[in-house]
Amino acid sequence: MGKRSILSAVLIALGTILLTLLTATGAAIKRDPMQLPGQMPLNPARDFGH
């Protein structure tokens, strides 16, 4: 376990998170076109509140 394996693990994790966020944002925009891109795609307040 050197620094390379730690770095690659971090890069894979970051890539996965980024991909998930992009997918969730894209799905939210398709479902609700009026939603601003800056908002969190999975916002509980939007589902329950208004």
C-alpha distance matrix in Angstrom:
0.0 3.8 6.9 7.9 6.1 7.4 10.5 11.2 11.1 13.4 15.6 16.0 17.0 19.4 20.8 21.5 23.2 25.2 26.4 27.4 29.3 31.0 32.1 33.4 35.3 36.8 37.9 39.4 41.2 42.6 43.8 45.1 46.0 47.5 44.1 42.7 39.3 38.3 38.7 36.0 36.4 36.0 38.4 40.0 42.9 43.9 44.0 45.9 47.7 50.1
3.8 0.0 3.8 5.4 5.8 6.8 8.9 10.4 11.3 13.0 14.7 16.0 17.3 19.0 20.5 21.8 23.4 24.9 26.3 27.8 29.3 30.9 32.3 33.7 35.2 36.7 38.2 39.6 41.2 42.7 44.1 45.3 45.9 47.2 43.9 42.2 38.7 37.6 38.3 35.9 36.6 36.5 38.8 40.7 43.3 44.3 44.7 46.7 48.3 50.5
6.9 3.8 0.0 3.8 5.6 5.2 6.1 8.6 9.9 10.6 12.3 14.3 15.4 16.5 18.3 20.0 21.2 22.4 24.2 25.8 27.0 28.5 30.2 31.6 32.8 34.4 36.2 37.4 38.8 40.5 42.0 42.9 43.4 44.5 41.2 39.3 35.8 34.6 35.5 33.3 34.2 34.4 36.5 38.6 41.1 42.0 42.7 44.7 46.0 48.1
7.9 5.4 3.8 0.0 3.8 5.5 5.1 6.1 8.5 9.9 10.5 12.2 14.2 15.3 16.3 18.2 20.0 20.9 22.3 24.2 25.7 26.7 28.4 30.1 31.3 32.6 34.4 35.9 37.2 38.7 40.4 41.5 41.8 43.3 40.1 38.3 34.7 33.8 34.9 32.7 33.2 33.7 36.1 38.3 40.9 41.5 42.1 44.4 45.9 47.8
6.1 5.8 5.6 3.8 0.0 3.8 5.4 5.1 6.1 8.6 9.8 10.5 12.2 14.2 15.2 16.4 18.4 19.9 20.9 22.5 24.3 25.6 26.9 28.5 30.1 31.4 32.9 34.5 36.0 37.4 38.8 40.2 40.8 42.3 39.1 37.6 34.1 33.3 34.0 31.6 31.8 31.9 34.5 36.5 39.3 39.9 40.2 42.5 44.1 46.2
7.4 6.8 5.2 5.5 3.8 0.0 3.8 5.5 5.1 6.2 8.7 9.9 10.6 12.3 14.2 15.4 16.6 18.3 20.0 21.2 22.6 24.3 25.8 27.0 28.5 30.2 31.7 32.9 34.6 36.2 37.5 38.6 39.2 40.5 37.2 35.6 32.1 31.0 31.6 29.1 29.7 29.7 32.0 33.9 36.6 37.5 38.0 40.0 41.5 43.7
10.5 8.9 6.1 5.1 5.4 3.8 0.0 3.8 5.4 5.1 6.2 8.6 9.9 10.6 12.2 14.2 15.4 16.4 18.2 20.0 21.1 22.4 24.2 25.7 26.8 28.4 30.2 31.4 32.7 34.5 36.1 37.0 37.3 38.6 35.3 33.5 29.9 28.9 29.9 27.8 28.4 28.9 31.2 33.5 36.0 36.6 37.4 39.6 40.9 42.8
11.2 10.4 8.6 6.1 5.1 5.5 3.8 0.0 3.8 5.4 5.0 6.1 8.6 9.8 10.4 12.2 14.2 15.2 16.3 18.2 19.9 20.9 22.3 24.2 25.5 26.7 28.4 30.0 31.3 32.7 34.4 35.7 36.0 37.6 34.6 33.0 29.3 28.8 29.7 27.5 27.6 28.1 30.8 33.1 35.8 36.1 36.6 39.1 40.7 42.4
11.1 11.3 9.9 8.5 6.1 5.1 5.4 3.8 0.0 3.8 5.5 5.1 6.2 8.6 9.9 10.6 12.4 14.2 15.3 16.5 18.4 20.0 21.1 22.5 24.3 25.7 27.0 28.5 30.2 31.6 32.9 34.2 35.0 36.5 33.3 32.0 28.5 27.8 28.3 25.7 25.8 25.8 28.5 30.5 33.3 33.9 34.2 36.5 38.2 40.2
13.4 13.0 10.6 9.9 8.6 6.2 5.1 5.4 3.8 0.0 3.8 5.5 5.1 6.1 8.5 9.9 10.6 12.2 14.1 15.3 16.5 18.2 19.9 21.0 22.4 24.2 25.7 26.8 28.4 30.2 31.5 32.4 33.0 34.3 30.9 29.3 25.9 24.9 25.5 23.1 23.7 23.9 26.3 28.5 31.0 31.7 32.3 34.6 36.0 37.9
15.6 14.7 12.3 10.5 9.8 8.7 6.2 5.0 5.5 3.8 0.0 3.8 5.4 5.1 6.0 8.5 9.9 10.4 12.1 14.1 15.3 16.3 18.2 19.8 20.9 22.2 24.2 25.5 26.7 28.4 30.1 31.1 31.4 32.8 29.7 28.0 24.4 23.8 24.8 22.7 23.0 23.7 26.3 28.9 31.4 31.6 32.3 34.9 36.3 37.9
16.0 16.0 14.3 12.2 10.5 9.9 8.6 6.1 5.1 5.5 3.8 0.0 3.8 5.5 5.1 6.1 8.7 9.9 10.5 12.2 14.2 15.3 16.4 18.2 19.9 21.0 22.4 24.2 25.7 26.9 28.4 29.9 30.4 32.2 29.2 28.0 24.4 24.2 24.8 22.3 22.1 22.5 25.5 27.8 30.7 30.7 31.0 33.7 35.4 37.1
17.0 17.3 15.4 14.2 12.2 10.6 9.9 8.6 6.2 5.1 5.4 3.8 0.0 3.8 5.5 5.1 6.2 8.6 9.9 10.6 12.3 14.2 15.4 16.5 18.2 19.9 21.1 22.4 24.2 25.8 26.9 28.1 29.0 30.5 27.2 26.1 22.7 22.2 22.3 19.7 19.6 19.7 22.5 24.6 27.5 27.8 28.2 30.6 32.3 34.2
19.4 19.0 16.5 15.3 14.2 12.3 10.6 9.8 8.6 6.1 5.1 5.5 3.8 0.0 3.8 5.4 5.2 6.1 8.5 9.9 10.5 12.2 14.2 15.3 16.3 18.1 19.9 20.9 22.3 24.2 25.6 26.5 26.9 28.2 25.0 23.5 19.9 19.2 19.9 17.7 18.0 18.7 21.3 23.9 26.3 26.5 27.3 29.9 31.2 32.8
20.8 20.5 18.3 16.3 15.2 14.2 12.2 10.4 9.9 8.5 6.0 5.1 5.5 3.8 0.0 3.8 5.5 5.1 6.1 8.6 9.9 10.5 12.2 14.1 15.2 16.3 18.2 19.8 21.0 22.4 24.2 25.4 25.7 27.4 24.4 23.1 19.5 19.5 20.3 18.3 17.9 19.0 21.9 24.7 27.3 26.9 27.6 30.5 32.0 33.3
21.5 21.8 20.0 18.2 16.4 15.4 14.2 12.2 10.6 9.9 8.5 6.1 5.1 5.4 3.8 0.0 3.8 5.5 5.1 6.1 8.6 9.9 10.5 12.2 14.1 15.3 16.4 18.2 19.9 21.1 22.4 23.9 24.8 26.6 23.6 22.8 19.4 19.6 19.8 17.2 16.4 16.9 20.1 22.5 25.4 25.1 25.3 28.1 30.0 31.5
23.2 23.4 21.2 20.0 18.4 16.6 15.4 14.2 12.4 10.6 9.9 8.7 6.2 5.2 5.5 3.8 0.0 3.8 5.5 5.1 6.1 8.6 9.9 10.5 12.1 14.1 15.3 16.3 18.2 19.9 20.9 22.0 22.9 24.3 21.1 20.1 16.8 16.5 16.5 13.8 13.5 14.0 16.9 19.4 22.1 22.1 22.5 25.3 26.9 28.4
25.2 24.9 22.4 20.9 19.9 18.3 16.4 15.2 14.2 12.2 10.4 9.9 8.6 6.1 5.1 5.5 3.8 0.0 3.8 5.5 5.1 6.1 8.6 9.9 10.5 12.1 14.2 15.2 16.3 18.2 19.8 20.7 21.0 22.5 19.4 18.1 14.5 14.6 15.3 13.3 13.0 14.5 17.3 20.4 22.7 22.1 23.0 26.0 27.3 28.4
26.4 26.3 24.2 22.3 20.9 20.0 18.2 16.3 15.3 14.1 12.1 10.5 9.9 8.5 6.1 5.1 5.5 3.8 0.0 3.8 5.5 5.1 6.1 8.6 9.9 10.5 12.2 14.1 15.3 16.4 18.2 19.7 20.1 22.2 19.5 18.7 15.3 16.2 16.6 14.6 13.2 14.7 18.0 20.9 23.5 22.5 22.9 26.2 27.8 28.7
27.4 27.8 25.8 24.2 22.5 21.2 20.0 18.2 16.5 15.3 14.1 12.2 10.6 9.9 8.6 6.1 5.1 5.5 3.8 0.0 3.8 5.5 5.1 6.1 8.5 9.8 10.5 12.1 14.1 15.3 16.4 17.9 19.0 20.9 18.0 17.8 14.7 15.5 15.0 12.4 10.7 11.5 15.0 17.6 20.4 19.6 19.7 22.8 24.7 25.9
29.3 29.3 27.0 25.7 24.3 22.6 21.1 19.9 18.4 16.5 15.3 14.2 12.3 10.5 9.9 8.6 6.1 5.1 5.5 3.8 0.0 3.8 5.5 5.1 6.0 8.4 9.8 10.4 12.1 14.1 15.2 16.0 16.8 18.2 15.1 14.4 11.2 11.7 11.5 9.1 8.1 9.6 12.7 15.8 18.2 17.3 18.1 21.2 22.6 23.6
31.0 30.9 28.5 26.7 25.6 24.3 22.4 20.9 20.0 18.2 16.3 15.3 14.2 12.2 10.5 9.9 8.6 6.1 5.1 5.5 3.8 0.0 3.8 5.5 5.1 6.0 8.5 9.8 10.5 12.2 14.1 15.1 15.2 17.1 14.5 13.8 10.4 11.8 12.4 11.0 9.4 11.9 14.9 18.2 20.3 18.8 19.6 23.1 24.3 24.8
32.1 32.3 30.2 28.4 26.9 25.8 24.2 22.3 21.1 19.9 18.2 16.4 15.4 14.2 12.2 10.5 9.9 8.6 6.1 5.1 5.5 3.8 0.0 3.8 5.5 5.1 6.1 8.6 9.9 10.6 12.2 14.0 14.8 17.3 14.9 15.1 12.3 14.3 14.0 12.2 9.6 11.4 14.9 17.7 20.2 18.4 18.6 22.1 23.9 24.3
33.4 33.7 31.6 30.1 28.5 27.0 25.7 24.2 22.5 21.0 19.8 18.2 16.5 15.3 14.1 12.2 10.5 9.9 8.6 6.1 5.1 5.5 3.8 0.0 3.8 5.5 5.1 6.1 8.6 9.9 10.5 11.9 13.4 15.3 12.6 13.2 10.9 12.5 11.4 9.2 6.1 7.6 11.1 13.9 16.4 14.7 14.9 18.4 20.1 20.8
35.3 35.2 32.8 31.3 30.1 28.5 26.8 25.5 24.3 22.4 20.9 19.9 18.2 16.3 15.2 14.1 12.1 10.5 9.9 8.5 6.0 5.1 5.5 3.8 0.0 3.8 5.4 5.0 6.1 8.6 9.8 10.2 10.8 12.5 9.7 9.8 7.2 9.3 8.8 7.7 5.2 8.4 11.1 14.4 16.1 14.1 15.1 18.7 19.7 19.9
36.8 36.7 34.4 32.6 31.4 30.2 28.4 26.7 25.7 24.2 22.2 21.0 19.9 18.1 16.3 15.3 14.1 12.1 10.5 9.8 8.4 6.0 5.1 5.5 3.8 0.0 3.8 5.4 5.2 6.2 8.6 9.8 9.9 12.6 10.8 11.3 9.0 12.0 11.9 11.4 8.5 11.4 14.2 17.3 19.0 16.5 17.1 20.9 22.1 21.8
37.9 38.2 36.2 34.4 32.9 31.7 30.2 28.4 27.0 25.7 24.2 22.4 21.1 19.9 18.2 16.4 15.3 14.2 12.2 10.5 9.8 8.5 6.1 5.1 5.4 3.8 0.0 3.8 5.5 5.1 6.1 8.5 9.8 12.7 11.1 12.7 11.2 14.0 13.0 11.9 8.3 10.2 13.1 15.7 17.6 15.0 14.8 18.6 20.3 20.2
39.4 39.6 37.4 35.9 34.5 32.9 31.4 30.0 28.5 26.8 25.5 24.2 22.4 20.9 19.8 18.2 16.3 15.2 14.1 12.1 10.4 9.8 8.6 6.1 5.0 5.4 3.8 0.0 3.8 5.4 5.1 5.8 7.7 9.8 7.7 9.7 9.0 11.6 10.0 9.2 5.7 8.0 10.2 12.9 14.3 11.5 11.8 15.6 16.9 16.6
41.2 41.2 38.8 37.2 36.0 34.6 32.7 31.3 30.2 28.4 26.7 25.7 24.2 22.3 21.0 19.9 18.2 16.3 15.3 14.1 12.1 10.5 9.9 8.6 6.1 5.2 5.5 3.8 0.0 3.8 5.4 5.0 4.9 7.5 6.3 8.0 7.5 10.9 10.3 10.9 8.2 11.2 12.8 15.8 16.6 13.5 14.4 18.1 18.9 17.9
42.6 42.7 40.5 38.7 37.4 36.2 34.5 32.7 31.6 30.2 28.4 26.9 25.8 24.2 22.4 21.1 19.9 18.2 16.4 15.3 14.1 12.2 10.6 9.9 8.6 6.2 5.1 5.4 3.8 0.0 3.8 5.7 5.8 9.4 9.4 11.6 11.2 14.7 14.0 14.2 11.0 13.4 15.4 17.8 18.9 15.6 15.8 19.6 20.7 19.6
43.8 44.1 42.0 40.4 38.8 37.5 36.1 34.4 32.9 31.5 30.1 28.4 26.9 25.6 24.2 22.4 20.9 19.8 18.2 16.4 15.2 14.1 12.2 10.5 9.8 8.6 6.1 5.1 5.4 3.8 0.0 3.8 6.3 9.2 9.0 12.1 12.5 15.5 13.9 13.8 10.4 12.0 13.5 15.4 16.4 13.0 12.7 16.3 17.7 16.6
45.1 45.3 42.9 41.5 40.2 38.6 37.0 35.7 34.2 32.4 31.1 29.9 28.1 26.5 25.4 23.9 22.0 20.7 19.7 17.9 16.0 15.1 14.0 11.9 10.2 9.8 8.5 5.8 5.0 5.7 3.8 0.0 3.8 5.5 5.7 9.2 10.6 13.4 11.8 12.5 9.9 11.9 12.5 14.6 14.7 11.1 11.7 15.2 15.8 14.2
46.0 45.9 43.4 41.8 40.8 39.2 37.3 36.0 35.0 33.0 31.4 30.4 29.0 26.9 25.7 24.8 22.9 21.0 20.1 19.0 16.8 15.2 14.8 13.4 10.8 9.9 9.8 7.7 4.9 5.8 6.3 3.8 0.0 3.8 5.4 8.0 9.5 12.8 12.2 13.8 11.7 14.4 15.1 17.6 17.4 13.9 15.1 18.5 18.6 16.7
47.5 47.2 44.5 43.3 42.3 40.5 38.6 37.6 36.5 34.3 32.8 32.2 30.5 28.2 27.4 26.6 24.3 22.5 22.2 20.9 18.2 17.1 17.3 15.3 12.5 12.6 12.7 9.8 7.5 9.4 9.2 5.5 3.8 0.0 3.8 6.4 9.3 11.8 11.1 13.4 12.2 14.8 14.4 16.9 15.9 12.5 14.4 17.3 16.7 14.4
44.1 43.9 41.2 40.1 39.1 37.2 35.3 34.6 33.3 30.9 29.7 29.2 27.2 25.0 24.4 23.6 21.1 19.4 19.5 18.0 15.1 14.5 14.9 12.6 9.7 10.8 11.1 7.7 6.3 9.4 9.0 5.7 5.4 3.8 0.0 3.8 6.5 8.6 7.4 9.6 8.7 11.5 11.1 14.0 13.3 10.1 12.5 15.5 15.0 13.5
42.7 42.2 39.3 38.3 37.6 35.6 33.5 33.0 32.0 29.3 28.0 28.0 26.1 23.5 23.1 22.8 20.1 18.1 18.7 17.8 14.4 13.8 15.1 13.2 9.8 11.3 12.7 9.7 8.0 11.6 12.1 9.2 8.0 6.4 3.8 0.0 3.8 5.4 5.7 8.9 9.3 12.5 12.1 15.5 14.7 12.2 15.1 17.9 17.1 15.9
39.3 38.7 35.8 34.7 34.1 32.1 29.9 29.3 28.5 25.9 24.4 24.4 22.7 19.9 19.5 19.4 16.8 14.5 15.3 14.7 11.2 10.4 12.3 10.9 7.2 9.0 11.2 9.0 7.5 11.2 12.5 10.6 9.5 9.3 6.5 3.8 0.0 3.8 5.5 7.9 8.1 11.8 12.4 16.1 16.1 14.0 16.5 19.6 19.3 18.6
38.3 37.6 34.6 33.8 33.3 31.0 28.9 28.8 27.8 24.9 23.8 24.2 22.2 19.2 19.5 19.6 16.5 14.6 16.2 15.5 11.7 11.8 14.3 12.5 9.3 12.0 14.0 11.6 10.9 14.7 15.5 13.4 12.8 11.8 8.6 5.4 3.8 0.0 3.8 6.7 8.7 11.8 11.7 15.4 15.1 13.8 16.7 19.4 18.7 18.5
38.7 38.3 35.5 34.9 34.0 31.6 29.9 29.7 28.3 25.5 24.8 24.8 22.3 19.9 20.3 19.8 16.5 15.3 16.6 15.0 11.5 12.4 14.0 11.4 8.8 11.9 13.0 10.0 10.3 14.0 13.9 11.8 12.2 11.1 7.4 5.7 5.5 3.8 0.0 3.8 6.1 8.7 8.0 11.6 11.3 10.1 13.0 15.6 15.1 15.2
36.0 35.9 33.3 32.7 31.6 29.1 27.8 27.5 25.7 23.1 22.7 22.3 19.7 17.7 18.3 17.2 13.8 13.3 14.6 12.4 9.1 11.0 12.2 9.2 7.7 11.4 11.9 9.2 10.9 14.2 13.8 12.5 13.8 13.4 9.6 8.9 7.9 6.7 3.8 0.0 3.8 5.5 5.6 9.4 10.3 9.6 11.8 14.4 14.7 15.6
36.4 36.6 34.2 33.2 31.8 29.7 28.4 27.6 25.8 23.7 23.0 22.1 19.6 18.0 17.9 16.4 13.5 13.0 13.2 10.7 8.1 9.4 9.6 6.1 5.2 8.5 8.3 5.7 8.2 11.0 10.4 9.9 11.7 12.2 8.7 9.3 8.1 8.7 6.1 3.8 0.0 3.8 5.9 9.4 11.0 9.4 10.6 13.9 14.9 15.6
36.0 36.5 34.4 33.7 31.9 29.7 28.9 28.1 25.8 23.9 23.7 22.5 19.7 18.7 19.0 16.9 14.0 14.5 14.7 11.5 9.6 11.9 11.4 7.6 8.4 11.4 10.2 8.0 11.2 13.4 12.0 11.9 14.4 14.8 11.5 12.5 11.8 11.8 8.7 5.5 3.8 0.0 3.8 6.4 9.1 8.3 8.6 11.6 13.2 14.7
38.4 38.8 36.5 36.1 34.5 32.0 31.2 30.8 28.5 26.3 26.3 25.5 22.5 21.3 21.9 20.1 16.9 17.3 18.0 15.0 12.7 14.9 14.9 11.1 11.1 14.2 13.1 10.2 12.8 15.4 13.5 12.5 15.1 14.4 11.1 12.1 12.4 11.7 8.0 5.6 5.9 3.8 0.0 3.8 5.5 5.5 6.8 9.1 10.0 11.7
40.0 40.7 38.6 38.3 36.5 33.9 33.5 33.1 30.5 28.5 28.9 27.8 24.6 23.9 24.7 22.5 19.4 20.4 20.9 17.6 15.8 18.2 17.7 13.9 14.4 17.3 15.7 12.9 15.8 17.8 15.4 14.6 17.6 16.9 14.0 15.5 16.1 15.4 11.6 9.4 9.4 6.4 3.8 0.0 3.8 5.4 5.1 6.2 7.9 10.5
42.9 43.3 41.1 40.9 39.3 36.6 36.0 35.8 33.3 31.0 31.4 30.7 27.5 26.3 27.3 25.4 22.1 22.7 23.5 20.4 18.2 20.3 20.2 16.4 16.1 19.0 17.6 14.3 16.6 18.9 16.4 14.7 17.4 15.9 13.3 14.7 16.1 15.1 11.3 10.3 11.0 9.1 5.5 3.8 0.0 3.8 5.4 5.3 5.0 7.6
43.9 44.3 42.0 41.5 39.9 37.5 36.6 36.1 33.9 31.7 31.6 30.7 27.8 26.5 26.9 25.1 22.1 22.1 22.5 19.6 17.3 18.8 18.4 14.7 14.1 16.5 15.0 11.5 13.5 15.6 13.0 11.1 13.9 12.5 10.1 12.2 14.0 13.8 10.1 9.6 9.4 8.3 5.5 5.4 3.8 0.0 3.8 5.7 5.7 6.4
44.0 44.7 42.7 42.1 40.2 38.0 37.4 36.6 34.2 32.3 32.3 31.0 28.2 27.3 27.6 25.3 22.5 23.0 22.9 19.7 18.1 19.6 18.6 14.9 15.1 17.1 14.8 11.8 14.4 15.8 12.7 11.7 15.1 14.4 12.5 15.1 16.5 16.7 13.0 11.8 10.6 8.6 6.8 5.1 5.4 3.8 0.0 3.8 6.1 7.4
45.9 46.7 44.7 44.4 42.5 40.0 39.6 39.1 36.5 34.6 34.9 33.7 30.6 29.9 30.5 28.1 25.3 26.0 26.2 22.8 21.2 23.1 22.1 18.4 18.7 20.9 18.6 15.6 18.1 19.6 16.3 15.2 18.5 17.3 15.5 17.9 19.6 19.4 15.6 14.4 13.9 11.6 9.1 6.2 5.3 5.7 3.8 0.0 3.8 6.5
47.7 48.3 46.0 45.9 44.1 41.5 40.9 40.7 38.2 36.0 36.3 35.4 32.3 31.2 32.0 30.0 26.9 27.3 27.8 24.7 22.6 24.3 23.9 20.1 19.7 22.1 20.3 16.9 18.9 20.7 17.7 15.8 18.6 16.7 15.0 17.1 19.3 18.7 15.1 14.7 14.9 13.2 10.0 7.9 5.0 5.7 6.1 3.8 0.0 3.8
50.1 50.5 48.1 47.8 46.2 43.7 42.8 42.4 40.2 37.9 37.9 37.1 34.2 32.8 33.3 31.5 28.4 28.4 28.7 25.9 23.6 24.8 24.3 20.8 19.9 21.8 20.2 16.6 17.9 19.6 16.6 14.2 16.7 14.4 13.5 15.9 18.6 18.5 15.2 15.6 15.6 14.7 11.7 10.5 7.6 6.4 7.4 6.5 3.8 0.0
